[in-house]
Amino acid sequence: MVWHHIVEQNKIGQFAATAVHSTQNIVRLPTAVHLRVNAIFSSIQKFTGGKVLREWLIGKSWEEQVYYGELAIEEAIKQMTAAERRALQKERGAEHLRDVLWEAAEN
């Protein structure tokens, strides 16, 4: 599990450091999900006009940053392989992956 900023840390300057580092903007994620979110932010999306998502978000509002950050987390969770899901369940001792992800989102 790793700590993840929904609105990226590189947005300090556009937004206050206190907002970027607030508990409402930081969640604990399984490492596999965190790595996938970073990959999503580093990739070109259909709607970004040829820019990687991270670049496309420059200058967007806090609300838009949160929206796309949460969307990337949801997509990363969907992309987890069955083996990653089983490993996560075993690691956390949970019966259902849903419980593990819920716990991760709340911490």
Protein Blocks (a to p, Z undefined) as FASTA:
>chain_A
ZZddfbafklgojacfklmmpmklpccddfklmmmmmmmmmpccfklnopafklmmgopa
fklmmmmmmmmmmmmmmmpcfklmmmmmmmnopablklmmmmmmmZZ
